[in-house]
Amino acid sequence: MTASNWTIITVSYNSSADLQQWWAAETPKPYRWIVVDNGSTDDSVAVARGLGAEVITQAENLGFATANNAALALVETPYVAFVNPDVSVNATDLPRLAEMSRTHGAVVAPQLVNPDGTLQPNGRGLPFLMDKFAHRGISLPGADAEAYLPSTSAAPTYVAWAMGAAVCGSTEYFKTTGGWDQRFFLYYEDHAMGLDAWQNNAPVIVDPTSRWVHGWRRETHGVRLMPWVREVASAVRFYRRHPLLLLPVRR
């Protein structure tokens, strides 16, 4: 099993700086790399091509899930990874992630780390709304932030879902199950991906041995209105599908 068995899919939207920062180190790349550009107004397309990517250009921003699925339809390798522009892929981890996916029939994720080496909590527990509020600093009765942020640093860990910045697995699995849910434009599509995987008898596993650096500039940490509008819209859509996660008690 080698990195050549993999296709990496990256969705870009005005991501020129991130592509140059996080993808320039490994050229040529030992895997197929497809970048789907969602109507960028910067030079993301030229930068991606210059770094060795095959580029699919969209005339407008169709959202994260739709862009990922456009590239997924072209994948012919046994394994595929969906990786954000601000993530640095360590290709030497790909054979291990492939073996883990094959052995467990799993959706897998590397352990993401900050640029300073500290861990990011990219493996998450069930997204009970009260726990998500606790994670954002709003404490509610019954919230369990520890359950929402399980420790994934010691051994491969089963989680409810993994952050969409780096999600990997069998191409056959993703194609058979329809890929990403295109009803989500941005945000919560990774929640849905994880919970749907479990319902399809595919566990979700974070591998702490595979550590990829993630720049992670979450837009809703600021005061810009549109990211918050999109997150709220996606949250409403997600919790309509999973209303039990709105309950103040766990069952």
Disulfide bonds with the S-S distance in Angstrom:
none
